[in-house]
Every structure is written in C-alpha cells, then in structure tokens.
Amino acid sequence: MNGQQQGPLDRGGLVRLASEGTLTRQSLVWRNGMPQWAPAGEVPELADLFAHTPPPMPPA
C-alpha cells in the first residue's frame, strides 16, 4: 500500500482494509504457497471481500 509492504495480516485485518477501501481488487497480495504476488481480486480466498464493492470505473 502506497508502495510499502503491509502485514502479515490476518483475515480480520484484510476485512477491515477492504471495508475502508484501502485494500482493493487491484492491491497486490501474497501468501505462503503462492508463486508470486497477485491482485487481490484474482485470489479466490479473497473474492468475498469484494462481493459488495463495485469494480473501478473504466478509463475516460
């Protein structure tokens, strides 16, 4: 976030950041077992965090 690594975070921390809008579908996340960092919106275990969050607006 803001070019800085955060965490490690537990599920509650991720939920809080998503509800604040700090963690977005585009935020890069990583957990043990993942080969590389990935956008949070592409990680199946995090999909429910964004269920009620609209996707970003398309470029104008």
mmCIF file as Biopython writes it, N, C-alpha, C and O atoms, coordinates in Angstrom:
data_model
#
loop_
_atom_site.group_PDB
_atom_site.id
_atom_site.type_symbol
_atom_site.label_atom_id
_atom_site.label_alt_id
_atom_site.label_comp_id
_atom_site.label_asym_id
_atom_site.label_entity_id
_atom_site.label_seq_id
_atom_site.pdbx_PDB_ins_code
_atom_site.Cartn_x
_atom_site.Cartn_y
_atom_site.Cartn_z
_atom_site.occupancy
_atom_site.B_iso_or_equiv
_atom_site.auth_seq_id
_atom_site.auth_asym_id
_atom_site.pdbx_PDB_model_num
ATOM 1   N N  . MET A ? 1  ? 0.848   -1.169  0.000   1.0 0.0 1  A 1 
ATOM 2   C CA . MET A ? 1  ? 0.000   0.000   0.000   1.0 0.0 1  A 1 
ATOM 3   C C  . MET A ? 1  ? 0.891   1.229   0.000   1.0 0.0 1  A 1 
ATOM 4   O O  . MET A ? 1  ? 1.821   1.350   0.798   1.0 0.0 1  A 1 
ATOM 5   N N  . ASN A ? 2  ? 0.591   2.117   -0.894  1.0 0.0 2  A 1 
ATOM 6   C CA . ASN A ? 2  ? 1.437   3.303   -1.067  1.0 0.0 2  A 1 
ATOM 7   C C  . ASN A ? 2  ? 2.886   2.924   -1.314  1.0 0.0 2  A 1 
ATOM 8   O O  . ASN A ? 2  ? 3.804   3.609   -0.862  1.0 0.0 2  A 1 
ATOM 9   N N  . GLY A ? 3  ? 3.087   1.824   -2.038  1.0 0.0 3  A 1 
ATOM 10  C CA . GLY A ? 3  ? 4.432   1.386   -2.368  1.0 0.0 3  A 1 
ATOM 11  C C  . GLY A ? 3  ? 5.148   0.665   -1.246  1.0 0.0 3  A 1 
ATOM 12  O O  . GLY A ? 3  ? 6.330   0.345   -1.374  1.0 0.0 3  A 1 
ATOM 13  N N  . GLN A ? 4  ? 4.455   0.401   -0.144  1.0 0.0 4  A 1 
ATOM 14  C CA . GLN A ? 4  ? 5.064   -0.257  1.002   1.0 0.0 4  A 1 
ATOM 15  C C  . GLN A ? 4  ? 4.345   -1.565  1.312   1.0 0.0 4  A 1 
ATOM 16  O O  . GLN A ? 4  ? 3.121   -1.645  1.214   1.0 0.0 4  A 1 
ATOM 17  N N  . GLN A ? 5  ? 5.106   -2.582  1.683   1.0 0.0 5  A 1 
ATOM 18  C CA . GLN A ? 5  ? 4.523   -3.847  2.076   1.0 0.0 5  A 1 
ATOM 19  C C  . GLN A ? 5  ? 3.848   -3.685  3.433   1.0 0.0 5  A 1 
ATOM 20  O O  . GLN A ? 5  ? 4.376   -3.007  4.315   1.0 0.0 5  A 1 
ATOM 21  N N  . GLN A ? 6  ? 2.698   -4.298  3.598   1.0 0.0 6  A 1 
ATOM 22  C CA . GLN A ? 6  ? 1.975   -4.308  4.870   1.0 0.0 6  A 1 
ATOM 23  C C  . GLN A ? 6  ? 1.864   -5.748  5.343   1.0 0.0 6  A 1 
ATOM 24  O O  . GLN A ? 6  ? 1.894   -6.679  4.539   1.0 0.0 6  A 1 
ATOM 25  N N  . GLY A ? 7  ? 1.737   -5.922  6.637   1.0 0.0 7  A 1 
ATOM 26  C CA . GLY A ? 7  ? 1.478   -7.279  7.128   1.0 0.0 7  A 1 
ATOM 27  C C  . GLY A ? 7  ? 2.705   -7.927  7.718   1.0 0.0 7  A 1 
ATOM 28  O O  . GLY A ? 7  ? 3.777   -7.334  7.839   1.0 0.0 7  A 1 
ATOM 29  N N  . PRO A ? 8  ? 2.494   -9.158  8.072   1.0 0.0 8  A 1 
ATOM 30  C CA . PRO A ? 8  ? 1.389   -10.025 7.687   1.0 0.0 8  A 1 
ATOM 31  C C  . PRO A ? 8  ? 0.072   -9.596  8.340   1.0 0.0 8  A 1 
ATOM 32  O O  . PRO A ? 8  ? 0.049   -9.038  9.437   1.0 0.0 8  A 1 
ATOM 33  N N  . LEU A ? 9  ? -1.020  -9.877  7.627   1.0 0.0 9  A 1 
ATOM 34  C CA . LEU A ? 9  ? -2.354  -9.536  8.103   1.0 0.0 9  A 1 
ATOM 35  C C  . LEU A ? 9  ? -3.192  -10.799 8.223   1.0 0.0 9  A 1 
ATOM 36  O O  . LEU A ? 9  ? -3.074  -11.709 7.403   1.0 0.0 9  A 1 
ATOM 37  N N  . ASP A ? 10 ? -4.031  -10.852 9.238   1.0 0.0 10 A 1 
ATOM 38  C CA . ASP A ? 10 ? -4.964  -11.961 9.344   1.0 0.0 10 A 1 
ATOM 39  C C  . ASP A ? 10 ? -6.245  -11.602 8.588   1.0 0.0 10 A 1 
ATOM 40  O O  . ASP A ? 10 ? -6.367  -10.498 8.057   1.0 0.0 10 A 1 
ATOM 41  N N  . ARG A ? 11 ? -7.170  -12.509 8.543   1.0 0.0 11 A 1 
ATOM 42  C CA . ARG A ? 11 ? -8.425  -12.295 7.802   1.0 0.0 11 A 1 
ATOM 43  C C  . ARG A ? 11 ? -9.141  -11.035 8.282   1.0 0.0 11 A 1 
ATOM 44  O O  . ARG A ? 11 ? -9.648  -10.262 7.469   1.0 0.0 11 A 1 
ATOM 45  N N  . GLY A ? 12 ? -9.183  -10.827 9.590   1.0 0.0 12 A 1 
ATOM 46  C CA . GLY A ? 12 ? -9.845  -9.640  10.139  1.0 0.0 12 A 1 
ATOM 47  C C  . GLY A ? 12 ? -9.208  -8.348  9.656   1.0 0.0 12 A 1 
ATOM 48  O O  . GLY A ? 12 ? -9.904  -7.373  9.372   1.0 0.0 12 A 1 
ATOM 49  N N  . GLY A ? 13 ? -7.888  -8.340  9.565   1.0 0.0 13 A 1 
ATOM 50  C CA . GLY A ? 13 ? -7.191  -7.165  9.069   1.0 0.0 13 A 1 
ATOM 51  C C  . GLY A ? 13 ? -7.501  -6.898  7.611   1.0 0.0 13 A 1 
ATOM 52  O O  . GLY A ? 13 ? -7.653  -5.746  7.204   1.0 0.0 13 A 1 
ATOM 53  N N  . LEU A ? 14 ? -7.596  -7.964  6.816   1.0 0.0 14 A 1 
ATOM 54  C CA . LEU A ? 14 ? -7.942  -7.807  5.403   1.0 0.0 14 A 1 
ATOM 55  C C  . LEU A ? 14 ? -9.372  -7.298  5.241   1.0 0.0 14 A 1 
ATOM 56  O O  . LEU A ? 14 ? -9.636  -6.444  4.394   1.0 0.0 14 A 1 
ATOM 57  N N  . VAL A ? 15 ? -10.286 -7.817  6.045   1.0 0.0 15 A 1 
ATOM 58  C CA . VAL A ? 15 ? -11.681 -7.367  6.002   1.0 0.0 15 A 1 
ATOM 59  C C  . VAL A ? 15 ? -11.755 -5.880  6.334   1.0 0.0 15 A 1 
ATOM 60  O O  . VAL A ? 15 ? -12.457 -5.126  5.659   1.0 0.0 15 A 1 
ATOM 61  N N  . ARG A ? 16 ? -11.040 -5.461  7.361   1.0 0.0 16 A 1 
ATOM 62  C CA . ARG A ? 16 ? -11.049 -4.048  7.761   1.0 0.0 16 A 1 
ATOM 63  C C  . ARG A ? 16 ? -10.517 -3.165  6.640   1.0 0.0 16 A 1 
ATOM 64  O O  . ARG A ? 16 ? -11.124 -2.147  6.307   1.0 0.0 16 A 1 
ATOM 65  N N  . LEU A ? 17 ? -9.386  -3.550  6.057   1.0 0.0 17 A 1 
ATOM 66  C CA . LEU A ? 17 ? -8.800  -2.743  4.988   1.0 0.0 17 A 1 
ATOM 67  C C  . LEU A ? 17 ? -9.706  -2.690  3.760   1.0 0.0 17 A 1 
ATOM 68  O O  . LEU A ? 17 ? -9.801  -1.650  3.109   1.0 0.0 17 A 1 
ATOM 69  N N  . ALA A ? 18 ? -10.361 -3.784  3.441   1.0 0.0 18 A 1 
ATOM 70  C CA . ALA A ? 18 ? -11.277 -3.798  2.302   1.0 0.0 18 A 1 
ATOM 71  C C  . ALA A ? 18 ? -12.482 -2.906  2.578   1.0 0.0 18 A 1 
ATOM 72  O O  . ALA A ? 18 ? -12.931 -2.186  1.685   1.0 0.0 18 A 1 
ATOM 73  N N  . SER A ? 19 ? -13.012 -2.940  3.797   1.0 0.0 19 A 1 
ATOM 74  C CA . SER A ? 19 ? -14.183 -2.118  4.116   1.0 0.0 19 A 1 
ATOM 75  C C  . SER A ? 19 ? -13.830 -0.629  4.114   1.0 0.0 19 A 1 
ATOM 76  O O  . SER A ? 19 ? -14.684 0.212   3.834   1.0 0.0 19 A 1 
ATOM 77  N N  . GLU A ? 20 ? -12.580 -0.305  4.424   1.0 0.0 20 A 1 
ATOM 78  C CA . GLU A ? 20 ? -12.116 1.087   4.394   1.0 0.0 20 A 1 
ATOM 79  C C  . GLU A ? 20 ? -11.791 1.546   2.973   1.0 0.0 20 A 1 
ATOM 80  O O  . GLU A ? 20 ? -11.635 2.741   2.724   1.0 0.0 20 A 1 
ATOM 81  N N  . GLY A ? 21 ? -11.688 0.595   2.046   1.0 0.0 21 A 1 
ATOM 82  C CA . GLY A ? 21 ? -11.314 0.929   0.683   1.0 0.0 21 A 1 
ATOM 83  C C  . GLY A ? 21 ? -9.815  0.975   0.464   1.0 0.0 21 A 1 
ATOM 84  O O  . GLY A ? 21 ? -9.350  1.327   -0.619  1.0 0.0 21 A 1 
ATOM 85  N N  . THR A ? 22 ? -9.058  0.620   1.494   1.0 0.0 22 A 1 
ATOM 86  C CA . THR A ? 22 ? -7.609  0.624   1.396   1.0 0.0 22 A 1 
ATOM 87  C C  . THR A ? 22 ? -7.119  -0.587  0.604   1.0 0.0 22 A 1 
ATOM 88  O O  . THR A ? 22 ? -6.205  -0.477  -0.213  1.0 0.0 22 A 1 
ATOM 89  N N  . LEU A ? 23 ? -7.737  -1.743  0.855   1.0 0.0 23 A 1 
ATOM 90  C CA . LEU A ? 23 ? -7.445  -2.958  0.095   1.0 0.0 23 A 1 
ATOM 91  C C  . LEU A ? 23 ? -8.462  -3.022  -1.033  1.0 0.0 23 A 1 
ATOM 92  O O  . LEU A ? 23 ? -9.667  -3.079  -0.786  1.0 0.0 23 A 1 
ATOM 93  N N  . THR A ? 24 ? -7.981  -3.013  -2.264  1.0 0.0 24 A 1 
ATOM 94  C CA . THR A ? 24 ? -8.864  -3.049  -3.429  1.0 0.0 24 A 1 
ATOM 95  C C  . THR A ? 24 ? -8.599  -4.309  -4.237  1.0 0.0 24 A 1 
ATOM 96  O O  . THR A ? 24 ? -7.674  -5.068  -3.947  1.0 0.0 24 A 1 
ATOM 97  N N  . ARG A ? 25 ? -9.417  -4.516  -5.244  1.0 0.0 25 A 1 
ATOM 98  C CA . ARG A ? 25 ? -9.213  -5.663  -6.138  1.0 0.0 25 A 1 
ATOM 99  C C  . ARG A ? 25 ? -7.835  -5.608  -6.806  1.0 0.0 25 A 1 
ATOM 100 O O  . ARG A ? 25 ? -7.270  -6.646  -7.150  1.0 0.0 25 A 1 
ATOM 101 N N  . GLN A ? 26 ? -7.299  -4.407  -6.986  1.0 0.0 26 A 1 
ATOM 102 C CA . GLN A ? 26 ? -6.010  -4.252  -7.655  1.0 0.0 26 A 1 
ATOM 103 C C  . GLN A ? 26 ? -4.815  -4.343  -6.705  1.0 0.0 26 A 1 
ATOM 104 O O  . GLN A ? 26 ? -3.675  -4.446  -7.159  1.0 0.0 26 A 1 
ATOM 105 N N  . SER A ? 27 ? -5.059  -4.305  -5.401  1.0 0.0 27 A 1 
ATOM 106 C CA . SER A ? 27 ? -3.957  -4.392  -4.432  1.0 0.0 27 A 1 
ATOM 107 C C  . SER A ? 27 ? -3.237  -5.723  -4.595  1.0 0.0 27 A 1 
ATOM 108 O O  . SER A ? 27 ? -3.869  -6.775  -4.682  1.0 0.0 27 A 1 
ATOM 109 N N  . LEU A ? 28 ? -1.922  -5.668  -4.634  1.0 0.0 28 A 1 
ATOM 110 C CA . LEU A ? 28 ? -1.150  -6.900  -4.742  1.0 0.0 28 A 1 
ATOM 111 C C  . LEU A ? 28 ? -1.060  -7.577  -3.388  1.0 0.0 28 A 1 
ATOM 112 O O  . LEU A ? 28 ? -0.772  -6.942  -2.374  1.0 0.0 28 A 1 
ATOM 113 N N  . VAL A ? 29 ? -1.312  -8.881  -3.390  1.0 0.0 29 A 1 
ATOM 114 C CA . VAL A ? 29 ? -1.263  -9.680  -2.162  1.0 0.0 29 A 1 
ATOM 115 C C  . VAL A ? 29 ? -0.422  -10.923 -2.418  1.0 0.0 29 A 1 
ATOM 116 O O  . VAL A ? 29 ? -0.225  -11.343 -3.558  1.0 0.0 29 A 1 
ATOM 117 N N  . TRP A ? 30 ? 0.061   -11.488 -1.341  1.0 0.0 30 A 1 
ATOM 118 C CA . TRP A ? 30 ? 0.831   -12.719 -1.414  1.0 0.0 30 A 1 
ATOM 119 C C  . TRP A ? 30 ? 0.633   -13.457 -0.110  1.0 0.0 30 A 1 
ATOM 120 O O  . TRP A ? 30 ? 0.513   -12.854 0.957   1.0 0.0 30 A 1 
ATOM 121 N N  . ARG A ? 31 ? 0.601   -14.777 -0.216  1.0 0.0 31 A 1 
ATOM 122 C CA . ARG A ? 31 ? 0.592   -15.626 0.975   1.0 0.0 31 A 1 
ATOM 123 C C  . ARG A ? 31 ? 1.492   -16.814 0.707   1.0 0.0 31 A 1 
ATOM 124 O O  . ARG A ? 31 ? 1.809   -17.123 -0.442  1.0 0.0 31 A 1 
ATOM 125 N N  . ASN A ? 32 ? 1.892   -17.462 1.752   1.0 0.0 32 A 1 
ATOM 126 C CA . ASN A ? 32 ? 2.737   -18.637 1.636   1.0 0.0 32 A 1 
ATOM 127 C C  . ASN A ? 32 ? 2.069   -19.631 0.697   1.0 0.0 32 A 1 
ATOM 128 O O  . ASN A ? 32 ? 0.880   -19.918 0.837   1.0 0.0 32 A 1 
ATOM 129 N N  . GLY A ? 33 ? 2.814   -20.147 -0.240  1.0 0.0 33 A 1 
ATOM 130 C CA . GLY A ? 33 ? 2.287   -21.101 -1.205  1.0 0.0 33 A 1 
ATOM 131 C C  . GLY A ? 33 ? 1.971   -20.491 -2.559  1.0 0.0 33 A 1 
ATOM 132 O O  . GLY A ? 33 ? 1.827   -21.220 -3.541  1.0 0.0 33 A 1 
ATOM 133 N N  . MET A ? 34 ? 1.859   -19.164 -2.636  1.0 0.0 34 A 1 
ATOM 134 C CA . MET A ? 34 ? 1.629   -18.504 -3.919  1.0 0.0 34 A 1 
ATOM 135 C C  . MET A ? 34 ? 2.970   -18.308 -4.611  1.0 0.0 34 A 1 
ATOM 136 O O  . MET A ? 34 ? 3.947   -17.937 -3.961  1.0 0.0 34 A 1 
ATOM 137 N N  . PRO A ? 35 ? 3.035   -18.554 -5.929  1.0 0.0 35 A 1 
ATOM 138 C CA . PRO A ? 35 ? 4.311   -18.399 -6.619  1.0 0.0 35 A 1 
ATOM 139 C C  . PRO A ? 35 ? 4.749   -16.945 -6.767  1.0 0.0 35 A 1 
ATOM 140 O O  . PRO A ? 35 ? 5.944   -16.663 -6.862  1.0 0.0 35 A 1 
ATOM 141 N N  . GLN A ? 36 ? 3.787   -16.019 -6.788  1.0 0.0 36 A 1 
ATOM 142 C CA . GLN A ? 36 ? 4.122   -14.600 -6.941  1.0 0.0 36 A 1 
ATOM 143 C C  . GLN A ? 36 ? 2.972   -13.749 -6.408  1.0 0.0 36 A 1 
ATOM 144 O O  . GLN A ? 36 ? 1.896   -14.261 -6.098  1.0 0.0 36 A 1 
ATOM 145 N N  . TRP A ? 37 ? 3.214   -12.452 -6.308  1.0 0.0 37 A 1 
ATOM 146 C CA . TRP A ? 37 ? 2.186   -11.515 -5.883  1.0 0.0 37 A 1 
ATOM 147 C C  . TRP A ? 37 ? 1.088   -11.490 -6.947  1.0 0.0 37 A 1 
ATOM 148 O O  . TRP A ? 37 ? 1.364   -11.642 -8.137  1.0 0.0 37 A 1 
ATOM 149 N N  . ALA A ? 38 ? -0.162  -11.296 -6.507  1.0 0.0 38 A 1 
ATOM 150 C CA . ALA A ? 38 ? -1.298  -11.261 -7.432  1.0 0.0 38 A 1 
ATOM 151 C C  . ALA A ? 38 ? -2.292  -10.205 -6.971  1.0 0.0 38 A 1 
ATOM 152 O O  . ALA A ? 38 ? -2.351  -9.897  -5.781  1.0 0.0 38 A 1 
ATOM 153 N N  . PRO A ? 39 ? -3.073  -9.643  -7.889  1.0 0.0 39 A 1 
ATOM 154 C CA . PRO A ? 39 ? -4.123  -8.711  -7.488  1.0 0.0 39 A 1 
ATOM 155 C C  . PRO A ? 39 ? -5.120  -9.420  -6.575  1.0 0.0 39 A 1 
ATOM 156 O O  . PRO A ? 39 ? -5.519  -10.552 -6.849  1.0 0.0 39 A 1 
ATOM 157 N N  . ALA A ? 40 ? -5.519  -8.767  -5.505  1.0 0.0 40 A 1 
ATOM 158 C CA . ALA A ? 40 ? -6.429  -9.379  -4.528  1.0 0.0 40 A 1 
ATOM 159 C C  . ALA A ? 40 ? -7.715  -9.881  -5.171  1.0 0.0 40 A 1 
ATOM 160 O O  . ALA A ? 40 ? -8.262  -10.894 -4.735  1.0 0.0 40 A 1 
ATOM 161 N N  . GLY A ? 41 ? -8.203  -9.201  -6.192  1.0 0.0 41 A 1 
ATOM 162 C CA . GLY A ? 41 ? -9.426  -9.607  -6.864  1.0 0.0 41 A 1 
ATOM 163 C C  . GLY A ? 41 ? -9.303  -10.907 -7.633  1.0 0.0 41 A 1 
ATOM 164 O O  . GLY A ? 41 ? -10.313 -11.482 -8.039  1.0 0.0 41 A 1 
ATOM 165 N N  . GLU A ? 42 ? -8.081  -11.380 -7.839  1.0 0.0 42 A 1 
ATOM 166 C CA . GLU A ? 42 ? -7.855  -12.631 -8.556  1.0 0.0 42 A 1 
ATOM 167 C C  . GLU A ? 42 ? -7.570  -13.801 -7.625  1.0 0.0 42 A 1 
ATOM 168 O O  . GLU A ? 42 ? -7.349  -14.920 -8.089  1.0 0.0 42 A 1 
ATOM 169 N N  . VAL A ? 43 ? -7.571  -13.557 -6.320  1.0 0.0 43 A 1 
ATOM 170 C CA . VAL A ? 43 ? -7.296  -14.603 -5.339  1.0 0.0 43 A 1 
ATOM 171 C C  . VAL A ? 43 ? -8.631  -15.140 -4.831  1.0 0.0 43 A 1 
ATOM 172 O O  . VAL A ? 43 ? -9.364  -14.424 -4.149  1.0 0.0 43 A 1 
ATOM 173 N N  . PRO A ? 44 ? -8.959  -16.403 -5.159  1.0 0.0 44 A 1 
ATOM 174 C CA . PRO A ? 44 ? -10.279 -16.940 -4.807  1.0 0.0 44 A 1 
ATOM 175 C C  . PRO A ? 44 ? -10.643 -16.795 -3.324  1.0 0.0 44 A 1 
ATOM 176 O O  . PRO A ? 44 ? -11.801 -16.533 -2.999  1.0 0.0 44 A 1 
ATOM 177 N N  . GLU A ? 45 ? -9.678  -16.960 -2.430  1.0 0.0 45 A 1 
ATOM 178 C CA . GLU A ? 45 ? -9.962  -16.875 -0.997  1.0 0.0 45 A 1 
ATOM 179 C C  . GLU A ? 45 ? -10.376 -15.475 -0.551  1.0 0.0 45 A 1 
ATOM 180 O O  . GLU A ? 45 ? -10.925 -15.308 0.537   1.0 0.0 45 A 1 
ATOM 181 N N  . LEU A ? 46 ? -10.117 -14.472 -1.383  1.0 0.0 46 A 1 
ATOM 182 C CA . LEU A ? 46 ? -10.449 -13.096 -1.024  1.0 0.0 46 A 1 
ATOM 183 C C  . LEU A ? 46 ? -11.665 -12.563 -1.776  1.0 0.0 46 A 1 
ATOM 184 O O  . LEU A ? 46 ? -12.084 -11.429 -1.546  1.0 0.0 46 A 1 
ATOM 185 N N  . ALA A ? 47 ? -12.228 -13.357 -2.658  1.0 0.0 47 A 1 
ATOM 186 C CA . ALA A ? 47 ? -13.325 -12.898 -3.519  1.0 0.0 47 A 1 
ATOM 187 C C  . ALA A ? 47 ? -14.487 -12.312 -2.722  1.0 0.0 47 A 1 
ATOM 188 O O  . ALA A ? 47 ? -15.078 -11.314 -3.135  1.0 0.0 47 A 1 
ATOM 189 N N  . ASP A ? 48 ? -14.815 -12.913 -1.601  1.0 0.0 48 A 1 
ATOM 190 C CA . ASP A ? 48 ? -15.960 -12.422 -0.815  1.0 0.0 48 A 1 
ATOM 191 C C  . ASP A ? 48 ? -15.714 -11.042 -0.222  1.0 0.0 48 A 1 
ATOM 192 O O  . ASP A ? 48 ? -16.670 -10.352 0.131   1.0 0.0 48 A 1 
ATOM 193 N N  . LEU A ? 49 ? -14.457 -10.623 -0.104  1.0 0.0 49 A 1 
ATOM 194 C CA . LEU A ? 49 ? -14.169 -9.289  0.423   1.0 0.0 49 A 1 
ATOM 195 C C  . LEU A ? 49 ? -14.653 -8.196  -0.527  1.0 0.0 49 A 1 
ATOM 196 O O  . LEU A ? 49 ? -14.911 -7.066  -0.113  1.0 0.0 49 A 1 
ATOM 197 N N  . PHE A ? 50 ? -14.772 -8.548  -1.799  1.0 0.0 50 A 1 
ATOM 198 C CA . PHE A ? 50 ? -15.124 -7.561  -2.811  1.0 0.0 50 A 1 
ATOM 199 C C  . PHE A ? 50 ? -16.506 -7.802  -3.410  1.0 0.0 50 A 1 
ATOM 200 O O  . PHE A ? 50 ? -16.858 -7.188  -4.417  1.0 0.0 50 A 1 
ATOM 201 N N  . ALA A ? 51 ? -17.285 -8.680  -2.807  1.0 0.0 51 A 1 
ATOM 202 C CA . ALA A ? 51 ? -18.598 -9.042  -3.341  1.0 0.0 51 A 1 
ATOM 203 C C  . ALA A ? 51 ? -19.526 -7.842  -3.440  1.0 0.0 51 A 1 
ATOM 204 O O  . ALA A ? 51 ? -20.352 -7.775  -4.350  1.0 0.0 51 A 1 
ATOM 205 N N  . HIS A ? 52 ? -19.403 -6.900  -2.522  1.0 0.0 52 A 1 
ATOM 206 C CA . HIS A ? 52 ? -20.289 -5.736  -2.496  1.0 0.0 52 A 1 
ATOM 207 C C  . HIS A ? 52 ? -19.582 -4.446  -2.885  1.0 0.0 52 A 1 
ATOM 208 O O  . HIS A ? 52 ? -20.111 -3.350  -2.701  1.0 0.0 52 A 1 
ATOM 209 N N  . THR A ? 53 ? -18.384 -4.595  -3.421  1.0 0.0 53 A 1 
ATOM 210 C CA . THR A ? 53 ? -17.606 -3.435  -3.825  1.0 0.0 53 A 1 
ATOM 211 C C  . THR A ? 53 ? -17.626 -3.354  -5.346  1.0 0.0 53 A 1 
ATOM 212 O O  . THR A ? 53 ? -17.225 -4.310  -6.009  1.0 0.0 53 A 1 
ATOM 213 N N  . PRO A ? 54 ? -18.080 -2.241  -5.919  1.0 0.0 54 A 1 
ATOM 214 C CA . PRO A ? 54 ? -18.109 -2.171  -7.371  1.0 0.0 54 A 1 
ATOM 215 C C  . PRO A ? 54 ? -16.691 -2.152  -7.947  1.0 0.0 54 A 1 
ATOM 216 O O  . PRO A ? 54 ? -15.748 -1.718  -7.285  1.0 0.0 54 A 1 
ATOM 217 N N  . PRO A ? 55 ? -16.552 -2.628  -9.189  1.0 0.0 55 A 1 
ATOM 218 C CA . PRO A ? 55 ? -15.223 -2.565  -9.815  1.0 0.0 55 A 1 
ATOM 219 C C  . PRO A ? 55 ? -14.858 -1.113  -10.094 1.0 0.0 55 A 1 
ATOM 220 O O  . PRO A ? 55 ? -15.717 -0.232  -10.056 1.0 0.0 55 A 1 
ATOM 221 N N  . PRO A ? 56 ? -13.588 -0.870  -10.374 1.0 0.0 56 A 1 
ATOM 222 C CA . PRO A ? 56 ? -13.167 0.508   -10.654 1.0 0.0 56 A 1 
ATOM 223 C C  . PRO A ? 56 ? -13.837 1.025   -11.939 1.0 0.0 56 A 1 
ATOM 224 O O  . PRO A ? 56 ? -14.188 0.249   -12.828 1.0 0.0 56 A 1 
ATOM 225 N N  . MET A ? 57 ? -14.000 2.322   -12.011 1.0 0.0 57 A 1 
ATOM 226 C CA . MET A ? 57 ? -14.567 2.947   -13.203 1.0 0.0 57 A 1 
ATOM 227 C C  . MET A ? 57 ? -13.616 2.745   -14.375 1.0 0.0 57 A 1 
ATOM 228 O O  . MET A ? 57 ? -12.399 2.767   -14.193 1.0 0.0 57 A 1 
ATOM 229 N N  . PRO A ? 58 ? -14.156 2.548   -15.579 1.0 0.0 58 A 1 
ATOM 230 C CA . PRO A ? 58 ? -13.277 2.425   -16.734 1.0 0.0 58 A 1 
ATOM 231 C C  . PRO A ? 58 ? -12.609 3.751   -17.033 1.0 0.0 58 A 1 
ATOM 232 O O  . PRO A ? 58 ? -13.137 4.805   -16.679 1.0 0.0 58 A 1 
ATOM 233 N N  . PRO A ? 59 ? -11.445 3.715   -17.686 1.0 0.0 59 A 1 
ATOM 234 C CA . PRO A ? 59 ? -10.761 4.978   -18.014 1.0 0.0 59 A 1 
ATOM 235 C C  . PRO A ? 59 ? -11.637 5.855   -18.909 1.0 0.0 59 A 1 
ATOM 236 O O  . PRO A ? 59 ? -12.380 5.353   -19.752 1.0 0.0 59 A 1 
ATOM 237 N N  . ALA A ? 60 ? -11.541 7.133   -18.719 1.0 0.0 60 A 1 
ATOM 238 C CA . ALA A ? 60 ? -12.360 8.071   -19.509 1.0 0.0 60 A 1 
ATOM 239 C C  . ALA A ? 60 ? -11.799 8.264   -20.892 1.0 0.0 60 A 1 
ATOM 240 O O  . ALA A ? 60 ? -12.362 9.018   -21.686 1.0 0.0 60 A 1 
#
